[in-house]
């Protein structure tokens, strides 16, 4: 994505990946200010947007807020009868201790049990300590083989959707780079290459999710900053954009309504 949007600017550039462990927002700001690295992609929240300069174009088009559920293999009939968010909230969800989604679900009314790592949550689900484990549309397919080995399966009738965004961030002292990235994003969106890259990367897992056949339960996100450009429909994934044939050919597809 960085390469695509920088190419749209016509400016020469080089990209050097820097490997770092997970960092608190305050440390990210310090590293950006000291030029250890000058761009990072992270989940947004109000604190990060105060300390860093956000490039408010959601890199995954909000796809990280589309969730399918891992459940125990004998529980499908229980979930098939769920029609509303309060019904699902009566069950116990599992999430990571410090995942941003955890607060989103708790504030929406879910009972959430937490654990440090994904594997811990899979064991908790297998042992009946939680009822379901929400996973991203682009995450669940690689996890299913090991989950199925423990008697866990993907629930077939529901999907969760809540607004959320990963942005590129730069230092607040690097406004020139911020504006360059914003210009590149606008050009990539205008010519369709941003959407094409998105569908080429995530089209297959989205199609496999069969969203048209699921009840989509919308969850509010109280932690999303008010500046989030939710009204700009170009920036966010919608199932109505998909066309099976074109996505399967690795190309973007946008259906006019």
GIKASUL-V565277 format. One record per run of one state. SS is the DSSP state (h for helix, s for strand, l for the rest). FROM is the first residue (numbers start at 1). TO is the last residue. If there is no record, write none. Layout:
ss=SS from=FROM to=TO
ss=SS from=FROM to=TO
This chain:
ss=l from=1 to=1
ss=h from=2 to=7
ss=l from=8 to=24
ss=h from=25 to=33
ss=l from=34 to=39
ss=s from=40 to=43
ss=l from=44 to=45
ss=h from=46 to=51
ss=l from=52 to=52
ss=s from=53 to=55
ss=l from=56 to=62
ss=h from=63 to=65
ss=s from=66 to=72
ss=l from=73 to=75
ss=h from=76 to=80
ss=l from=81 to=84
ss=h from=85 to=89
ss=l from=90 to=91
ss=s from=92 to=96
ss=l from=97 to=99
ss=h from=100 to=108
ss=l from=109 to=110
ss=s from=111 to=115
ss=l from=116 to=117
ss=h from=118 to=126
ss=l from=127 to=131
ss=s from=132 to=136
ss=l from=137 to=139
ss=h from=140 to=149
ss=l from=150 to=151
ss=s from=152 to=154
ss=l from=155 to=157
ss=s from=158 to=161
ss=l from=162 to=165
ss=s from=166 to=170
ss=l from=171 to=174
ss=h from=175 to=190
ss=l from=191 to=192
ss=h from=193 to=208
ss=l from=209 to=210
ss=h from=211 to=213
ss=l from=214 to=214
ss=s from=215 to=218
ss=l from=219 to=232
ss=h from=233 to=235
ss=l from=236 to=238
ss=h from=239 to=241
ss=l from=242 to=243
ss=h from=244 to=248
ss=l from=249 to=257
